[in-house]
Amino acid sequence: MKRIMTTVGFALAVTTMALSAESAGTINGMEVSVAEANKALNVISRGQATWDKISPTQKEQVLKMIAPSKLAAAKAQKELSKDEKNIALSNLWMQKKMSQTEISDEEAKKAYGKMKTAAKKANSKKKFPPFEAVKKSIKMKLAQEKIVAQLMKKAKIKLK
């Protein structure tokens, strides 16, 4: 539960939403809209709760859950350099695209086979891990490679 709350908090910090006219509260003077609160509630309650249907105690808990992301976002805006912000944004975008990129088990098995063959050719004495143990990391690597290939296909690189 704590991990889910942290993830939701981070997601809220990164995604900027337009504030609605209706305020759910403030965190260090920063407005939290009812829309933001409902978005967090939707995630943690799986669509079962909305701001207007929860008790004042629960509302306070929701604001406390949102607070770390709001506070971290404010600190990041003040303390990170432009380059650091660009790196963070790039990494977040890459993670988002990787989570949306489908890699089949067949593609992963093919890559696994190539890796296993390369390890044998290199006369590696280490035992090669079973496919199931490395499937997730192989799929992430393949997703990243697909995204980078798509980016590079459209890139116009010029040397001056």
C-alpha positions as CSV (number, residue, x, y, z in Angstrom):
1,M,0.0,0.0,0.0
2,K,2.8,2.4,0.9
3,R,4.5,1.7,-2.5
4,I,1.2,2.4,-4.3
5,M,0.8,5.6,-2.4
6,T,4.4,6.6,-3.2
7,T,3.9,5.8,-6.9
8,V,0.6,7.8,-7.0
9,G,2.3,10.7,-5.3
10,F,5.2,10.6,-7.8
11,A,2.8,10.4,-10.7
12,L,0.9,13.4,-9.4
13,A,4.1,15.4,-9.0
14,V,5.2,14.8,-12.6
15,T,1.8,15.3,-14.3
16,T,0.7,18.8,-14.2
17,M,-3.0,19.3,-14.2
18,A,-5.0,22.4,-14.7
19,L,-6.5,23.5,-11.4
20,S,-10.2,23.5,-11.4
21,A,-12.2,26.2,-9.7
22,E,-13.0,23.9,-6.8
23,S,-10.2,23.5,-4.3
24,A,-9.8,20.4,-2.2
25,G,-7.2,22.1,0.0
26,T,-3.7,23.5,0.1
27,I,-0.3,22.1,0.8
28,N,2.2,24.9,1.8
29,G,-0.1,27.3,0.0
30,M,-0.2,25.2,-3.2
31,E,-3.7,24.5,-4.3
32,V,-4.9,20.9,-4.7
33,S,-7.9,20.8,-6.9
34,V,-10.8,18.4,-6.5
35,A,-9.8,17.0,-9.8
36,E,-6.3,16.1,-8.5
37,A,-7.8,14.6,-5.4
38,N,-10.3,12.5,-7.5
39,K,-7.5,11.3,-9.7
40,A,-5.6,10.1,-6.7
41,L,-8.7,8.5,-5.2
42,N,-9.5,6.8,-8.5
43,V,-6.2,5.1,-8.4
44,I,-6.2,4.0,-4.7
45,S,-9.9,3.1,-4.6
46,R,-10.0,1.6,-8.1
47,G,-12.8,4.0,-9.0
48,Q,-14.9,3.3,-5.9
49,A,-14.5,6.7,-4.2
50,T,-14.8,10.3,-5.1
51,W,-13.9,13.5,-3.1
52,D,-17.5,14.4,-2.5
53,K,-18.3,10.9,-1.1
54,I,-15.6,10.5,1.5
55,S,-15.4,11.8,5.1
56,P,-13.3,14.8,6.2
57,T,-10.8,12.4,7.8
58,Q,-10.4,10.5,4.6
59,K,-10.1,13.8,2.7
60,E,-7.2,14.8,5.0
61,Q,-5.6,11.4,4.4
62,V,-5.8,12.0,0.6
63,L,-4.2,15.4,1.0
64,K,-1.4,13.9,3.1
65,M,-0.9,11.3,0.4
66,I,-0.7,14.0,-2.3
67,A,1.6,16.2,-0.2
68,P,4.9,14.5,-0.8
69,S,4.6,14.8,-4.5
70,K,3.5,18.4,-4.4
71,L,6.4,19.3,-2.0
72,A,8.9,17.4,-4.0
73,A,7.8,19.0,-7.2
74,A,8.1,22.5,-5.6
75,K,11.6,21.6,-4.4
76,A,12.6,20.2,-7.8
77,Q,11.4,23.4,-9.5
78,K,13.6,25.5,-7.2
79,E,16.7,23.3,-6.8
80,L,17.2,21.4,-10.0
81,S,19.2,23.0,-12.8
82,K,17.7,23.1,-16.3
83,D,19.9,20.3,-17.4
84,E,18.8,18.1,-14.4
85,K,15.2,18.9,-15.2
86,N,15.7,17.8,-18.8
87,I,17.4,14.6,-17.7
88,A,14.6,13.8,-15.3
89,L,12.0,14.6,-18.0
90,S,13.8,12.5,-20.5
91,N,14.0,9.5,-18.1
92,L,10.3,9.8,-17.2
93,W,9.3,9.9,-20.9
94,M,11.5,6.9,-21.6
95,Q,10.0,4.9,-18.8
96,K,6.5,5.9,-19.9
97,K,7.2,4.8,-23.5
98,M,8.8,1.5,-22.3
99,S,5.8,0.6,-20.3
100,Q,3.6,1.2,-23.4
101,T,5.8,-0.8,-25.7
102,E,4.7,-4.4,-26.2
103,I,7.4,-7.1,-26.4
104,S,6.3,-10.6,-27.0
105,D,7.7,-13.6,-25.2
106,E,8.8,-14.9,-28.6
107,E,10.9,-11.7,-29.2
108,A,12.4,-12.0,-25.7
109,K,13.2,-15.7,-26.2
110,K,14.9,-14.9,-29.5
111,A,17.1,-12.2,-27.7
112,Y,17.7,-14.7,-24.9
113,G,19.0,-17.3,-27.3
114,K,21.4,-14.8,-28.9
115,M,22.7,-13.8,-25.5
116,K,23.2,-17.4,-24.5
117,T,25.0,-18.2,-27.7
118,A,27.2,-15.1,-27.3
119,A,28.1,-16.2,-23.8
120,K,29.0,-19.7,-24.9
121,K,31.2,-18.2,-27.7
122,A,33.0,-16.0,-25.1
123,N,33.7,-19.2,-23.2
124,S,32.0,-17.9,-20.1
125,K,32.3,-20.2,-17.2
126,K,29.3,-18.6,-15.4
127,K,26.1,-20.5,-15.5
128,F,23.6,-18.8,-17.7
129,P,20.3,-17.9,-15.9
130,P,17.1,-19.5,-17.0
131,F,14.8,-17.5,-19.3
132,E,12.1,-16.9,-16.8
133,A,14.6,-15.3,-14.4
134,V,15.7,-12.7,-16.9
135,K,12.6,-12.4,-19.1
136,K,11.4,-9.1,-17.6
137,S,14.8,-7.4,-17.9
138,I,15.2,-8.7,-21.5
139,K,11.8,-7.2,-22.4
140,M,12.7,-3.9,-20.8
141,K,16.0,-3.8,-22.8
142,L,14.2,-4.7,-26.0
143,A,11.5,-2.0,-25.4
144,Q,14.2,0.6,-24.8
145,E,16.0,-0.5,-28.0
146,K,12.8,-0.1,-30.0
147,I,12.2,3.4,-28.6
148,V,15.7,4.5,-29.3
149,A,15.6,3.1,-32.8
150,Q,12.3,5.0,-33.5
151,L,13.9,8.2,-32.2
152,M,17.0,7.8,-34.2
153,K,15.0,7.0,-37.4
154,K,13.6,10.5,-37.3
155,A,16.8,12.2,-36.0
156,K,18.5,14.7,-38.3
157,I,22.1,14.8,-37.1
158,K,24.5,17.3,-38.6
159,L,28.1,17.8,-37.9
160,K,29.4,21.4,-38.1
